[in-house]
Amino acid sequence: MGMVNGKSLHIRVFTALFILLVSLCIVEAGSAVPLNVWSPTLENICSFLKALFIKLELGVGCVRENLIVEPSVCYLTTNFLAEHVLRYLCGEVLIADKIRAFLERYRVDFYGYY
């Protein structure tokens, strides 16, 4: 895809989708990390994702779906988006690597992610 303001278009699309996802999760059940759903900043989104991250075992972790409603659930689609946002927009490579290790344990080719 093309470049927009120095960032590839697919990263911007992932960001927009993730902002929508985060907004819906917060509206549904709230969060310990404050995030203004009407004008979220990248810093707020990065903090929110880091707060939802949980280490599962050495080198593997995931972003939980919701700390209140589903505190022990990690969805593949959420983690796929979170991995890209944390890696490419937040600069959280160590966390993103653990999420990628989580994703590599499951068959995701039917989603057409890669």
Backbone as a printed PyTorch tensor [residue, N CA C, xyz], in Angstrom:
tensor([[[  0.8340,  -1.1800,   0.0000],
         [  0.0000,   0.0000,   0.0000],
         [  0.8750,   1.2380,   0.0000]],

        [[  0.2710,   2.3950,  -0.2360],
         [  1.0120,   3.6270,  -0.3280],
         [  1.3970,   4.2040,   1.0200]],

        [[  2.0970,   5.3390,   0.9680],
         [  2.5420,   6.0060,   2.1830],
         [  1.7030,   7.2630,   2.3880]],

        [[  1.3520,   7.5450,   3.6280],
         [  0.6380,   8.7510,   3.9950],
         [  1.3770,   9.3610,   5.1730]],

        [[  1.9020,  10.5780,   4.9870],
         [  2.6600,  11.2570,   6.0440],
         [  3.7520,  10.3810,   6.6380]],

        [[  4.4450,   9.6120,   5.8020],
         [  5.5660,   8.8050,   6.2670],
         [  5.1880,   7.4670,   6.8860]],

        [[  3.9060,   7.1640,   6.9830],
         [  3.4660,   5.8800,   7.5420],
         [  2.6640,   5.1490,   6.4810]],

        [[  2.8880,   3.8570,   6.3940],
         [  2.1780,   3.0920,   5.3830],
         [  0.6850,   3.0930,   5.6820]],

        [[ -0.0890,   3.0210,   4.6360],
         [ -1.5350,   3.0960,   4.7440],
         [ -2.1020,   1.9450,   5.5600]],

        [[ -1.5230,   0.7420,   5.4300],
         [ -2.0880,  -0.3820,   6.1930],
         [ -1.9130,  -0.1890,   7.6960]],

        [[ -0.8420,   0.4680,   8.1280],
         [ -0.6680,   0.7540,   9.5540],
         [ -1.7270,   1.7460,  10.0070]],

        [[ -2.0420,   2.7290,   9.1820],
         [ -3.0810,   3.6980,   9.5320],
         [ -4.4530,   3.0270,   9.6130]],

        [[ -4.7120,   2.0750,   8.7190],
         [ -5.9790,   1.3420,   8.7590],
         [ -6.0540,   0.5150,  10.0350]],

        [[ -4.9680,  -0.2010,  10.3730],
         [ -4.9420,  -0.9690,  11.6180],
         [ -5.1800,  -0.0540,  12.8150]],

        [[ -4.5640,   1.1190,  12.7940],
         [ -4.7250,   2.0520,  13.9010],
         [ -6.1780,   2.4810,  14.0420]],

        [[ -6.8020,   2.8270,  12.9290],
         [ -8.2070,   3.2430,  12.9660],
         [ -9.1010,   2.1260,  13.4860]],

        [[ -8.8650,   0.9080,  13.0110],
         [ -9.6570,  -0.2300,  13.4800],
         [ -9.4350,  -0.4770,  14.9640]],

        [[ -8.1970,  -0.3300,  15.3940],
         [ -7.9150,  -0.5910,  16.7970],
         [ -8.5150,   0.4750,  17.6970]],

        [[ -8.4890,   1.7210,  17.2660],
         [ -9.1200,   2.7840,  18.0500],
         [-10.6070,   2.4870,  18.2150]],

        [[-11.2360,   2.0310,  17.1530],
         [-12.6440,   1.6620,  17.2330],
         [-12.8510,   0.5180,  18.2170]],

        [[-12.0200,  -0.5060,  18.1310],
         [-12.1220,  -1.6580,  19.0270],
         [-11.9320,  -1.2460,  20.4820]],

        [[-10.9190,  -0.4430,  20.7540],
         [-10.6550,   0.0200,  22.1150],
         [-11.8270,   0.8470,  22.6240]],

        [[-12.3470,   1.7130,  21.7830],
         [-13.4820,   2.5450,  22.1750],
         [-14.6810,   1.7030,  22.5560]],

        [[-14.9680,   0.6820,  21.7670],
         [-16.0990,  -0.1970,  22.0670],
         [-15.8960,  -0.9520,  23.3700]],

        [[-14.6880,  -1.4290,  23.6100],
         [-14.4030,  -2.1540,  24.8580],
         [-14.5870,  -1.2580,  26.0720]],

        [[-14.1370,  -0.0270,  25.9710],
         [-14.2300,   0.8870,  27.1040],
         [-15.6760,   1.2880,  27.3590]],

        [[-16.4060,   1.5750,  26.3090],
         [-17.8130,   1.9290,  26.4670],
         [-18.5690,   0.7720,  27.1010]],

        [[-18.2190,  -0.4530,  26.7150],
         [-18.9000,  -1.6460,  27.2290],
         [-18.6470,  -1.8690,  28.7110]],

        [[-17.4050,  -1.6930,  29.1750],
         [-17.1380,  -2.1020,  30.5560],
         [-16.1470,  -1.2470,  31.3320]],

        [[-15.6370,  -0.2110,  30.7920],
         [-14.7060,   0.6220,  31.5270],
         [-13.3210,   0.0220,  31.6410]],

        [[-12.3780,   0.8020,  32.1700],
         [-10.9980,   0.3510,  32.2950],
         [-10.3130,   1.1190,  33.4040]],

        [[ -9.2810,   0.5090,  33.9730],
         [ -8.4850,   1.1880,  34.9860],
         [ -7.5800,   2.2360,  34.3510]],

        [[ -7.3460,   2.1370,  33.0500],
         [ -6.5090,   3.0940,  32.3310],
         [ -7.4270,   4.1100,  31.6690]],

        [[ -7.3430,   5.3910,  32.0590],
         [ -8.2380,   6.3810,  31.4680],
         [ -7.9490,   6.5740,  29.9780]],

        [[ -9.0030,   6.6030,  29.1910],
         [ -8.8720,   6.8110,  27.7520],
         [-10.0910,   7.5690,  27.2770]],

        [[ -9.8780,   8.7390,  26.7150],
         [-10.9730,   9.5260,  26.1760],
         [-11.3610,   8.9310,  24.8300]],

        [[-12.5300,   8.2860,  24.7610],
         [-12.9240,   7.6070,  23.5270],
         [-13.2600,   8.5810,  22.4110]],

        [[-13.4790,   9.8370,  22.7340],
         [-13.8300,  10.8060,  21.6940],
         [-12.5940,  11.4280,  21.0670]],

        [[-11.4950,  11.4660,  21.7740],
         [-10.2470,  11.9680,  21.1890],
         [ -9.0560,  11.2520,  21.8250]],

        [[ -8.9180,   9.9530,  21.5410],
         [ -7.8120,   9.1970,  22.1460],
         [ -6.4660,   9.6150,  21.5660]],

        [[ -5.4640,   9.6390,  22.4130],
         [ -4.1130,   9.9150,  21.9350],
         [ -3.3880,   8.5860,  21.7760]],

        [[ -2.3270,   8.5980,  21.0150],
         [ -1.5280,   7.3900,  20.8420],
         [ -0.9720,   6.9320,  22.1890]],

        [[ -0.5700,   7.8710,  23.0230],
         [ -0.0480,   7.5270,  24.3530],
         [ -1.1110,   6.8120,  25.1900]],

        [[ -2.3720,   7.3000,  25.1470],
         [ -3.4660,   6.6410,  25.8730],
         [ -3.6860,   5.2270,  25.3650]],

        [[ -3.6730,   5.0530,  24.0610],
         [ -3.9150,   3.7370,  23.4660],
         [ -2.7870,   2.7770,  23.8360]],

        [[ -1.5500,   3.2490,  23.7750],
         [ -0.4100,   2.3990,  24.1360],
         [ -0.4860,   1.9870,  25.6040]],

        [[ -0.8200,   2.9200,  26.4780],
         [ -0.9540,   2.6030,  27.9050],
         [ -2.0860,   1.6180,  28.1400]],

        [[ -3.1810,   1.8070,  27.4480],
         [ -4.3370,   0.9180,  27.5710],
         [ -3.9620,  -0.5090,  27.1690]],

        [[ -3.2810,  -0.6460,  26.0350],
         [ -2.8860,  -1.9770,  25.5660],
         [ -1.8950,  -2.6360,  26.5200]],

        [[ -0.9320,  -1.8630,  27.0010],
         [  0.0470,  -2.4220,  27.9410],
         [ -0.6320,  -2.8800,  29.2280]],

        [[ -1.6770,  -2.1680,  29.6610],
         [ -2.3990,  -2.5600,  30.8750],
         [ -3.1820,  -3.8560,  30.6730]],

        [[ -3.5880,  -4.1370,  29.4490],
         [ -4.3450,  -5.3550,  29.1510],
         [ -3.4410,  -6.5530,  28.8830]],

        [[ -2.1460,  -6.3140,  28.7000],
         [ -1.2060,  -7.3980,  28.3930],
         [ -0.9730,  -8.2750,  29.6190]],

        [[ -0.8880,  -9.5810,  29.3830],
         [ -0.5720, -10.5340,  30.4460],
         [  0.4430, -11.5440,  29.9120]],

        [[  1.4440, -11.8340,  30.7280],
         [  2.4490, -12.8430,  30.3690],
         [  1.8590, -14.2160,  30.6630]],

        [[  1.8700, -15.0980,  29.6700],
         [  1.3250, -16.4420,  29.8310],
         [  2.3950, -17.4380,  30.2450]],

        [[  3.5570, -17.3250,  29.6420],
         [  4.7200, -18.1490,  29.9710],
         [  5.9260, -17.4550,  29.3820]],

        [[  7.0940, -18.0350,  29.5390],
         [  8.3200, -17.4040,  29.0640],
         [  8.2290, -17.1030,  27.5700]],

        [[  8.3070, -15.8330,  27.2220],
         [  8.3090, -15.4190,  25.8240],
         [  6.9540, -15.3720,  25.1530]],

        [[  5.8840, -15.6300,  25.8900],
         [  4.5370, -15.6540,  25.3040],
         [  3.5890, -14.8490,  26.1870]],

        [[  2.7830, -14.0180,  25.5530],
         [  1.7800, -13.2480,  26.2780],
         [  0.6840, -12.8110,  25.3360]],

        [[ -0.3330, -12.1970,  25.8850],
         [ -1.4400, -11.7340,  25.0480],
         [ -2.1020, -10.5240,  25.6940]],

        [[ -2.8700,  -9.8260,  24.8860],
         [ -3.6890,  -8.7200,  25.3550],
         [ -5.0630,  -9.2960,  25.6660]],

        [[ -5.4650,  -9.1510,  26.9340],
         [ -6.7760,  -9.6550,  27.3430],
         [ -7.8740,  -8.7990,  26.7350]],

        [[ -9.0060,  -9.4040,  26.5300],
         [-10.1060,  -8.7140,  25.8630],
         [-10.6740,  -7.5890,  26.7180]],

        [[-10.9230,  -7.8380,  27.9820],
         [-11.5450,  -6.8410,  28.8340],
         [-11.2920,  -7.2510,  30.2810]],

        [[-10.7470,  -6.3640,  31.0700],
         [-10.3840,  -6.7070,  32.4480],
         [-11.5870,  -7.0030,  33.3350]],

        [[-12.7550,  -6.5150,  32.9710],
         [-13.9430,  -6.7050,  33.7950],
         [-14.8170,  -7.8390,  33.2690]],

        [[-15.1570,  -7.7960,  31.9970],
         [-16.0920,  -8.7660,  31.4250],
         [-15.4180, -10.0950,  31.0920]],

        [[-14.2410, -10.0440,  30.4690],
         [-13.5290, -11.2630,  30.0600],
         [-12.0490, -11.1730,  30.4410]],

        [[-11.7470, -11.1820,  31.7370],
         [-10.3610, -10.9690,  32.1720],
         [ -9.4000, -12.1010,  31.8260]],

        [[ -9.9120, -13.2590,  31.4550],
         [ -9.0240, -14.3820,  31.1270],
         [ -9.1520, -14.8050,  29.6660]],

        [[ -9.6460, -13.9030,  28.8130],
         [ -9.8600, -14.2270,  27.4020],
         [ -8.9290, -13.3900,  26.5360]],

        [[ -8.2390, -14.0680,  25.6020],
         [ -7.3810, -13.3960,  24.6250],
         [ -7.8450, -13.8150,  23.2330]],

        [[ -8.4070, -12.8920,  22.4890],
         [ -8.8810, -13.1940,  21.1390],
         [ -7.7550, -13.0000,  20.1240]],

        [[ -7.7450, -13.8460,  19.1110],
         [ -6.7150, -13.7540,  18.0770],
         [ -6.8030, -12.4400,  17.3190]],

        [[ -8.0040, -12.0300,  16.9280],
         [ -8.1350, -10.8070,  16.1340],
         [ -7.6850,  -9.5840,  16.9270]],

        [[ -8.0630,  -9.5050,  18.1830],
         [ -7.6340,  -8.3940,  19.0340],
         [ -6.1180,  -8.3770,  19.1560]],

        [[ -5.5240,  -9.5390,  19.3720],
         [ -4.0750,  -9.6100,  19.5420],
         [ -3.3250,  -9.3420,  18.2500]],

        [[ -3.9080,  -9.7140,  17.1260],
         [ -3.2700,  -9.3940,  15.8530],
         [ -3.1790,  -7.8800,  15.6830]],

        [[ -4.2650,  -7.1810,  15.9480],
         [ -4.2540,  -5.7200,  15.8480],
         [ -3.3400,  -5.1060,  16.9070]],

        [[ -3.4330,  -5.6100,  18.1380],
         [ -2.6140,  -5.0710,  19.2260],
         [ -1.1250,  -5.2500,  18.9460]],

        [[ -0.7620,  -6.3970,  18.3910],
         [  0.6550,  -6.6510,  18.0850],
         [  1.1930,  -5.6080,  17.1180]],

        [[  0.4300,  -5.2930,  16.0910],
         [  0.8840,  -4.3010,  15.1160],
         [  0.9220,  -2.8940,  15.7080]],

        [[ -0.0940,  -2.5250,  16.4700],
         [ -0.1130,  -1.1940,  17.0770],
         [  1.0370,  -1.0470,  18.0700]],

        [[  1.2180,  -2.0410,  18.9420],
         [  2.3000,  -1.9660,  19.9280],
         [  3.6760,  -1.9440,  19.2690]],

        [[  3.8670,  -2.7280,  18.2260],
         [  5.1680,  -2.8040,  17.5580],
         [  5.4680,  -1.5440,  16.7460]],

        [[  4.5490,  -1.1660,  15.8650],
         [  4.8470,  -0.1310,  14.8750],
         [  4.4630,   1.2790,  15.2950]],

        [[  3.5310,   1.4270,  16.2090],
         [  3.1180,   2.7680,  16.6160],
         [  3.5820,   3.1320,  18.0220]],

        [[  3.6030,   2.1420,  18.9120],
         [  3.9950,   2.4050,  20.3010],
         [  5.4710,   2.1330,  20.5590]],

        [[  6.1240,   1.3760,  19.6710],
         [  7.5300,   1.0380,  19.8670],
         [  7.7560,  -0.0060,  20.9510]],

        [[  6.7300,  -0.7380,  21.3180],
         [  6.8130,  -1.7690,  22.3650],
         [  7.1380,  -3.1230,  21.7320]],

        [[  8.3570,  -3.2580,  21.2410],
         [  8.7680,  -4.4490,  20.4960],
         [  8.7810,  -5.6990,  21.3780]],

        [[  9.2300,  -5.5910,  22.6220],
         [  9.2910,  -6.7640,  23.5030],
         [  7.9000,  -7.3420,  23.7670]],

        [[  6.9380,  -6.4840,  24.0460],
         [  5.5640,  -6.9580,  24.2560],
         [  5.0070,  -7.5120,  22.9550]],

        [[  5.2460,  -6.8120,  21.8530],
         [  4.7410,  -7.2600,  20.5490],
         [  5.3100,  -8.6270,  20.1750]],

        [[  6.5720,  -8.8690,  20.4920],
         [  7.1710, -10.1830,  20.2100],
         [  6.4670, -11.2950,  20.9910]],

        [[  6.0820, -11.0150,  22.2270],
         [  5.3760, -12.0130,  23.0410],
         [  3.9760, -12.2770,  22.4950]],

        [[  3.3380, -11.2370,  21.9920],
         [  2.0150, -11.4090,  21.3820],
         [  2.1410, -12.1990,  20.0870]],

        [[  3.1670, -11.9100,  19.2970],
         [  3.3700, -12.6680,  18.0610],
         [  3.6050, -14.1470,  18.3730]],

        [[  4.3590, -14.4400,  19.4300],
         [  4.5770, -15.8350,  19.8370],
         [  3.2470, -16.4920,  20.2080]],

        [[  2.3640, -15.7490,  20.8580],
         [  1.0180, -16.2480,  21.1780],
         [  0.2530, -16.5570,  19.8920]],

        [[  0.2870, -15.6390,  18.9420],
         [ -0.4430, -15.8230,  17.6810],
         [  0.1030, -16.9890,  16.8680]],

        [[  1.4150, -17.2090,  16.9360],
         [  2.0270, -18.2900,  16.1570],
         [  1.6340, -19.6750,  16.6610]],

        [[  1.0400, -19.7550,  17.8260],
         [  0.5990, -21.0420,  18.3660],
         [ -0.7370, -21.5000,  17.7810]],

        [[ -1.4180, -20.6120,  17.0900],
         [ -2.7450, -20.9310,  16.5780],
         [ -2.7880, -20.7880,  15.0680]],

        [[ -3.6400, -21.5620,  14.4440],
         [ -3.8200, -21.4810,  12.9930],
         [ -4.6650, -20.2430,  12.6930]],

        [[ -4.0650, -19.3020,  11.9900],
         [ -4.7820, -18.0680,  11.6650],
         [ -4.8370, -17.8170,  10.1630]],

        [[ -4.3890, -18.7820,   9.3520],
         [ -4.3420, -18.5520,   7.9100],
         [ -5.7260, -18.3380,   7.3120]],

        [[ -6.7720, -18.8440,   7.9530],
         [ -8.1200, -18.6420,   7.4200],
         [ -8.5890, -17.2000,   7.5900]],

        [[ -7.9050, -16.4180,   8.4410],
         [ -8.2230, -15.0020,   8.5750],
         [ -7.5750, -14.1610,   7.4730]],

        [[ -6.5480, -14.7000,   6.8120],
         [ -5.8410, -13.9320,   5.7870],
         [ -4.9900, -12.8220,   6.3790]],

        [[ -4.4770, -13.0080,   7.6120],
         [ -3.6800, -11.9800,   8.2720],
         [ -2.3840, -11.6770,   7.5380]],

        [[ -1.6990, -12.7170,   7.1010],
         [ -0.3530, -12.4850,   6.5800],
         [ -0.3090, -12.6070,   5.1030]]])
